[in-house]
Amino acid sequence: MNDISHTSWKRLYPAELYELADWLRHLGPAIDRDPQAMLSHLDHPLIRLLCDRRPITAAQRVRMFEALSYGDPGALLSAPGTGLPGVIVRELGSPAQQDIFFDHVELGRSRTFLAVTEPGKGSDAGAMTASLDHDGRLHGEKWLVGHAATGSVGVLMVRTGPGPLSLGAVLLTPDDLHEGPTLRRESLRTVGLRGAVLGYMAFDGHQLNAQALLGTHLHPLQRGMMALIRTFSRFRPTVAALALGHAQAMVDFARKHVAPRGVAGSQLDFWCAQLAATRRLVHLAADEVDRDSDAAWHVPLCKVTATQLCERIADQVPALLGTAALLDHPWLEKAVRDARAFEFMEGTANVHLDNAGAHLARRRKLATTQVAALA
């Protein structure tokens, strides 16, 4: 077992999270074999922390999730908790809807899901076809959704009409998730990050209650697409933090198996410098989100930077340790498998680079206009 070194931990992470991360590290292999193993640990202090309904800032979240991912990201993502759907429920839900969601999570230790992606369409909200009709019935499919088949409460993004503002979110509770002729759910087999339990959902006229639609008390511009964008913007630094913690764990693992001086040691030092710079970018993005999630343009950059760095490290660490490293060290073999998953969480690199480029183009145009006005 690859135990977490106290010395390595104290350099970067708070002492109060050490035991939680170490618990995840030891639980990781069991979760990789069977994510349902987490259900035997619902009274653990970490589960209570993740299910707590009290809001935390993006800055607090990235620091906590990086440290916990250093333990094991798969075990972390297999755990119950408010997660990403909690962000959108807090954004859109009425007080009564928020109570329903957070009561289920906090009291029931529930796994949660946010269903956006569709087969053949990805997460392009403009191409979304899953719909809620005027009689309150759900139609369509979702897939590659974390805990789609194992979650007991969650949020589903749907179309409520043909117009550009007709995108909504519905809250699904345990009463809405009884499988039968109108609802089918199944887990998908994956190579890495198995604790996320990606799954598939199909709805064929599945009846919901009248209170399921979130944000009916808000203006149409405040819900739907804009709410989804704000939610992802608030959570993407957390995905970057997950990748960052996992990458740091691989580097610290490798350091225990190579000479401190020489080519390998120099490479590890270089990666640590890159990780430190990326960490500053992630913290900057989280601070921006807390100030104004609509203007947080470092968010896409931090997500791309962290996930690509994690992948590079995963690609090169085995070669640094020798050709048999993946056979000799089961923890490393699992870590390398898990490292590819972060790219596909909350948007891929090409989407984020396009968004960052568009933002820079707008800033350049604004600056040019301001200079022309002063001339």
C-alpha positions as CSV (number, residue, x, y, z in Angstrom):
1,M,0.0,0.0,0.0
2,N,1.3,3.5,-0.9
3,D,0.8,5.3,2.4
4,I,0.7,9.1,2.4
5,S,4.0,10.5,3.8
6,H,3.5,13.0,6.6
7,T,6.5,14.9,5.3
8,S,5.1,15.2,1.8
9,W,1.6,16.1,3.1
10,K,2.7,18.9,5.4
11,R,4.4,20.8,2.5
12,L,1.1,21.5,0.8
13,Y,-2.0,20.5,2.7
14,P,-3.7,21.2,6.0
15,A,-3.1,18.8,8.9
16,E,-6.8,18.5,9.6
17,L,-7.4,16.8,6.2
18,Y,-4.6,14.2,6.5
19,E,-6.6,11.4,8.1
20,L,-9.5,11.9,5.6
21,A,-7.1,11.7,2.6
22,D,-5.2,8.8,4.1
23,W,-8.5,6.9,4.5
24,L,-9.4,7.5,0.9
25,R,-5.9,6.3,-0.2
26,H,-6.4,3.0,1.7
27,L,-10.0,2.6,0.4
28,G,-9.1,3.4,-3.2
29,P,-8.3,-0.2,-4.4
30,A,-11.6,-1.5,-3.0
31,I,-13.6,1.2,-4.7
32,D,-11.8,0.5,-8.0
33,R,-12.9,-3.1,-7.7
34,D,-16.5,-2.3,-6.6
35,P,-17.7,1.3,-6.1
36,Q,-20.6,0.1,-4.0
37,A,-18.0,-0.7,-1.3
38,M,-18.4,3.0,-0.2
39,L,-21.9,2.1,1.1
40,S,-20.2,0.3,4.0
41,H,-18.7,3.6,5.2
42,L,-21.6,6.0,5.3
43,D,-20.9,7.0,9.0
44,H,-17.3,8.1,8.2
45,P,-16.5,11.7,9.1
46,L,-15.6,12.5,5.5
47,I,-19.1,11.5,4.3
48,R,-20.7,13.8,6.9
49,L,-18.4,16.6,5.6
50,L,-19.3,16.0,2.0
51,C,-23.1,15.8,2.7
52,D,-23.1,19.0,4.8
53,R,-25.6,21.5,3.4
54,R,-23.7,24.6,4.4
55,P,-22.3,26.4,1.4
56,I,-18.6,26.8,0.9
57,T,-16.7,29.2,-1.4
58,A,-15.0,28.0,-4.6
59,A,-11.7,28.9,-2.9
60,Q,-12.4,26.7,0.0
61,R,-13.6,23.9,-2.2
62,V,-10.5,23.8,-4.4
63,R,-8.2,23.6,-1.4
64,M,-10.2,20.8,0.2
65,F,-10.7,18.8,-3.0
66,E,-7.1,18.9,-4.1
67,A,-6.1,17.5,-0.7
68,L,-8.7,14.8,-0.8
69,S,-7.8,13.9,-4.4
70,Y,-4.2,13.5,-3.3
71,G,-5.7,10.6,-1.2
72,D,-7.7,9.0,-4.0
73,P,-10.0,10.8,-6.5
74,G,-12.0,7.6,-7.4
75,A,-12.8,6.9,-3.8
76,L,-13.7,10.6,-3.3
77,L,-16.1,10.6,-6.3
78,S,-17.8,7.4,-5.2
79,A,-18.9,9.1,-1.9
80,P,-22.2,10.6,-1.3
81,G,-22.3,14.4,-1.2
82,T,-24.0,17.6,-2.5
83,G,-21.4,18.0,-5.3
84,L,-22.2,19.7,-8.6
85,P,-26.0,19.2,-8.4
86,G,-25.9,21.0,-5.1
87,V,-24.5,24.0,-6.8
88,I,-27.3,24.2,-9.3
89,V,-30.0,23.5,-6.8
90,R,-28.6,26.4,-4.7
91,E,-28.6,28.6,-7.8
92,L,-32.1,27.8,-9.0
93,G,-34.1,26.0,-6.4
94,S,-36.8,27.6,-4.3
95,P,-36.3,27.3,-0.5
96,A,-38.6,24.3,-0.5
97,Q,-36.7,22.6,-3.3
98,Q,-33.4,23.3,-1.7
99,D,-34.7,21.7,1.5
100,I,-35.9,18.6,-0.4
101,F,-32.5,18.1,-2.0
102,F,-30.2,18.9,0.9
103,D,-32.4,16.9,3.4
104,H,-32.1,13.8,1.1
105,V,-28.3,14.2,0.9
106,E,-27.6,15.2,4.5
107,L,-30.0,12.8,6.2
108,G,-29.9,9.9,3.7
109,R,-26.2,10.0,2.8
110,S,-27.3,10.1,-0.9
111,R,-25.2,10.0,-4.0
112,T,-26.2,12.7,-6.4
113,F,-26.0,13.3,-10.2
114,L,-26.2,16.1,-12.7
115,A,-27.4,14.8,-16.1
116,V,-26.4,17.0,-19.0
117,T,-24.6,14.8,-21.6
118,E,-26.6,13.0,-24.3
119,P,-25.7,10.2,-26.7
120,G,-24.4,11.6,-30.0
121,K,-24.6,15.2,-28.8
122,G,-22.2,15.5,-25.8
123,S,-22.9,18.3,-23.4
124,D,-23.8,20.9,-26.1
125,A,-26.9,22.5,-24.5
126,G,-28.0,23.9,-27.9
127,A,-28.3,20.3,-29.3
128,M,-30.1,18.9,-26.3
129,T,-33.2,16.9,-27.1
130,A,-34.2,15.5,-23.7
131,S,-37.5,17.3,-22.8
132,L,-40.1,17.9,-20.2
133,D,-43.5,18.2,-21.9
134,H,-46.5,20.3,-20.8
135,D,-48.0,17.4,-18.9
136,G,-44.8,17.0,-16.7
137,R,-43.5,13.9,-18.5
138,L,-39.8,13.3,-19.3
139,H,-38.6,12.1,-22.7
140,G,-35.0,11.4,-23.9
141,E,-31.7,10.0,-22.9
142,K,-28.6,11.0,-20.8
143,W,-25.3,9.2,-20.6
144,L,-21.8,9.5,-19.2
145,V,-23.4,10.9,-16.1
146,G,-21.7,10.2,-12.7
147,H,-24.0,8.1,-10.5
148,A,-26.8,8.1,-13.1
149,A,-27.7,4.6,-11.9
150,T,-26.5,4.7,-8.3
151,G,-27.6,8.2,-7.3
152,S,-30.9,8.6,-5.4
153,V,-31.4,12.3,-6.0
154,G,-30.1,14.6,-8.7
155,V,-30.8,17.2,-11.4
156,L,-31.6,16.7,-15.1
157,M,-31.2,19.4,-17.8
158,V,-34.0,19.3,-20.3
159,R,-35.8,21.3,-22.9
160,T,-39.1,22.8,-21.9
161,G,-40.0,24.2,-25.4
162,P,-38.5,25.1,-28.8
163,G,-37.1,28.5,-28.0
164,P,-33.5,29.5,-27.0
165,L,-34.6,30.2,-23.4
166,S,-36.5,27.0,-23.1
167,L,-33.8,25.1,-21.2
168,G,-34.6,24.0,-17.7
169,A,-33.4,21.9,-14.8
170,V,-35.6,19.4,-13.0
171,L,-35.0,17.9,-9.5
172,L,-35.4,14.2,-9.4
173,T,-35.9,12.7,-5.9
174,P,-36.1,9.0,-4.8
175,D,-39.9,9.1,-5.6
176,D,-39.1,10.0,-9.2
177,L,-36.4,7.3,-9.7
178,H,-38.4,4.1,-9.5
179,E,-37.4,2.1,-12.6
180,G,-40.0,0.6,-14.9
181,P,-41.5,1.0,-18.4
182,T,-40.8,4.8,-18.4
183,L,-37.4,4.9,-16.7
184,R,-34.3,2.8,-17.3
185,R,-30.9,3.3,-15.6
186,E,-27.7,1.4,-15.9
187,S,-24.0,1.8,-15.0
188,L,-21.4,1.8,-17.7
189,R,-18.1,-0.1,-17.6
190,T,-15.1,2.3,-17.5
191,V,-11.3,1.8,-17.4
192,G,-10.4,4.7,-15.0
193,L,-11.9,6.6,-12.2
194,R,-14.5,3.8,-11.6
195,G,-15.7,5.4,-8.4
196,A,-17.6,8.0,-10.5
197,V,-19.8,5.2,-11.7
198,L,-20.7,6.7,-15.1
199,G,-24.2,5.7,-16.2
200,Y,-27.0,5.9,-18.7
201,M,-30.6,7.1,-18.2
202,A,-33.6,6.7,-20.6
203,F,-37.0,8.4,-20.1
204,D,-40.1,7.5,-22.1
205,G,-42.9,9.6,-20.8
206,H,-41.7,9.4,-17.2
207,Q,-44.2,11.4,-15.0
208,L,-42.8,14.0,-12.6
209,N,-44.6,16.0,-10.0
210,A,-45.5,19.7,-10.7
211,Q,-42.8,20.9,-8.3
212,A,-39.9,19.2,-10.1
213,L,-38.9,22.1,-12.4
214,L,-36.3,24.4,-10.8
215,G,-36.2,28.1,-11.1
216,T,-39.9,28.8,-11.9
217,H,-39.7,31.8,-9.5
218,L,-36.9,33.3,-11.6
219,H,-36.7,35.3,-14.8
220,P,-36.0,33.0,-17.8
221,L,-32.6,34.7,-18.3
222,Q,-31.6,33.6,-14.8
223,R,-32.3,29.9,-15.3
224,G,-31.6,27.4,-18.0
225,M,-28.5,28.0,-20.1
226,M,-27.1,30.9,-17.9
227,A,-27.6,28.8,-14.7
228,L,-25.8,25.9,-16.3
229,I,-22.9,28.1,-17.4
230,R,-22.6,29.7,-13.9
231,T,-22.7,26.3,-12.2
232,F,-20.0,24.8,-14.4
233,S,-17.9,28.0,-14.0
234,R,-18.2,27.6,-10.2
235,F,-17.2,23.9,-10.2
236,R,-14.5,23.8,-12.9
237,P,-11.8,25.0,-10.6
238,T,-12.7,22.0,-8.4
239,V,-12.1,19.6,-11.3
240,A,-8.8,21.3,-11.9
241,A,-8.0,20.8,-8.2
242,L,-8.9,17.1,-8.5
243,A,-6.4,16.7,-11.3
244,L,-3.8,18.7,-9.5
245,G,-4.0,16.7,-6.3
246,H,-3.8,13.4,-8.3
247,A,-0.8,14.6,-10.3
248,Q,1.0,15.7,-7.1
249,A,0.4,12.3,-5.6
250,M,2.0,10.6,-8.6
251,V,5.0,12.9,-8.4
252,D,5.5,12.3,-4.7
253,F,5.1,8.5,-5.2
254,A,7.8,8.6,-7.9
255,R,10.1,10.6,-5.6
256,K,10.2,7.7,-3.2
257,H,11.5,5.4,-5.9
258,V,14.2,7.5,-7.7
259,A,17.5,8.9,-6.6
260,P,17.1,12.6,-5.6
261,R,20.0,13.7,-7.8
262,G,20.1,12.9,-11.5
263,V,17.9,13.2,-14.5
264,A,14.8,11.6,-12.7
265,G,15.1,13.9,-9.7
266,S,15.5,16.9,-11.9
267,Q,12.3,15.9,-13.8
268,L,10.4,15.6,-10.6
269,D,11.6,19.0,-9.5
270,F,10.4,20.5,-12.8
271,W,7.0,18.9,-12.4
272,C,6.7,20.2,-8.9
273,A,7.4,23.7,-10.2
274,Q,4.7,23.3,-12.8
275,L,2.3,22.0,-10.2
276,A,3.0,25.0,-8.0
277,A,2.4,27.5,-10.8
278,T,-0.8,25.6,-11.8
279,R,-2.0,25.7,-8.2
280,R,-1.7,29.5,-8.2
281,L,-3.7,29.6,-11.4
282,V,-6.4,27.4,-9.9
283,H,-6.6,29.5,-6.7
284,L,-6.8,32.7,-8.9
285,A,-9.7,31.2,-10.9
286,A,-11.5,30.2,-7.7
287,D,-11.2,33.6,-6.2
288,E,-12.6,35.1,-9.5
289,V,-15.5,32.7,-9.3
290,D,-16.3,33.9,-5.8
291,R,-16.2,37.5,-6.9
292,D,-18.2,37.1,-10.1
293,S,-18.8,33.7,-11.7
294,D,-19.9,35.4,-15.0
295,A,-16.5,37.1,-15.5
296,A,-14.2,34.3,-14.3
297,W,-12.1,34.0,-17.5
298,H,-9.2,32.2,-15.8
299,V,-11.6,29.2,-15.2
300,P,-11.2,27.5,-18.6
301,L,-7.4,28.1,-18.5
302,C,-7.0,26.5,-15.1
303,K,-9.0,23.5,-16.0
304,V,-7.1,22.8,-19.2
305,T,-3.7,23.5,-17.6
306,A,-4.3,21.2,-14.6
307,T,-5.8,18.3,-16.6
308,Q,-3.1,18.4,-19.3
309,L,-0.3,18.5,-16.7
310,C,-1.9,15.5,-14.9
311,E,-1.9,13.6,-18.1
312,R,1.7,14.4,-19.0
313,I,2.8,13.3,-15.6
314,A,0.8,10.0,-15.8
315,D,2.3,9.4,-19.3
316,Q,5.9,9.9,-18.1
317,V,6.1,8.6,-14.5
318,P,6.1,4.9,-15.5
319,A,9.0,5.5,-17.9
320,L,10.9,7.4,-15.2
321,L,10.6,4.4,-12.8
322,G,11.3,1.6,-15.3
323,T,9.3,-0.5,-17.7
324,A,8.0,-2.8,-14.9
325,A,6.7,0.0,-12.8
326,L,3.0,-0.6,-13.6
327,L,3.3,-4.3,-12.8
328,D,5.3,-3.7,-9.6
329,H,3.2,-0.9,-8.2
330,P,-0.6,-1.5,-8.4
331,W,-1.3,2.0,-7.0
332,L,0.6,3.6,-9.9
333,E,-1.2,1.4,-12.4
334,K,-4.5,2.6,-11.0
335,A,-3.3,6.2,-10.8
336,V,-2.3,6.2,-14.5
337,R,-5.8,4.9,-15.5
338,D,-7.6,7.5,-13.4
339,A,-5.5,10.4,-14.8
340,R,-7.3,10.5,-18.2
341,A,-10.8,11.0,-16.7
342,F,-10.4,14.7,-15.6
343,E,-10.3,15.9,-19.3
344,F,-13.9,14.7,-19.8
345,M,-15.3,16.3,-16.6
346,E,-17.1,19.7,-17.1
347,G,-15.9,20.2,-20.7
348,T,-13.0,19.1,-22.8
349,A,-9.9,21.2,-23.6
350,N,-11.0,22.3,-27.0
351,V,-14.1,23.8,-25.6
352,H,-12.3,25.7,-22.8
353,L,-9.5,27.0,-25.2
354,D,-12.2,28.2,-27.5
355,N,-14.0,30.0,-24.6
356,A,-10.7,31.5,-23.4
357,G,-9.8,32.7,-26.9
358,A,-13.3,34.3,-27.4
359,H,-12.9,36.1,-24.1
360,L,-9.4,37.5,-25.0
361,A,-10.8,38.6,-28.4
362,R,-13.6,40.5,-26.6
363,R,-11.0,42.1,-24.2
364,R,-8.8,43.1,-27.2
365,K,-11.8,44.7,-29.0
366,L,-12.8,46.6,-25.9
367,A,-9.3,47.9,-25.4
368,T,-9.1,49.0,-29.0
369,T,-12.4,50.8,-28.7
370,Q,-11.2,52.6,-25.5
371,V,-7.9,53.6,-27.1
372,A,-9.8,55.0,-30.2
373,A,-12.1,56.9,-27.9
374,L,-9.1,58.6,-26.2
375,A,-7.4,59.5,-29.5
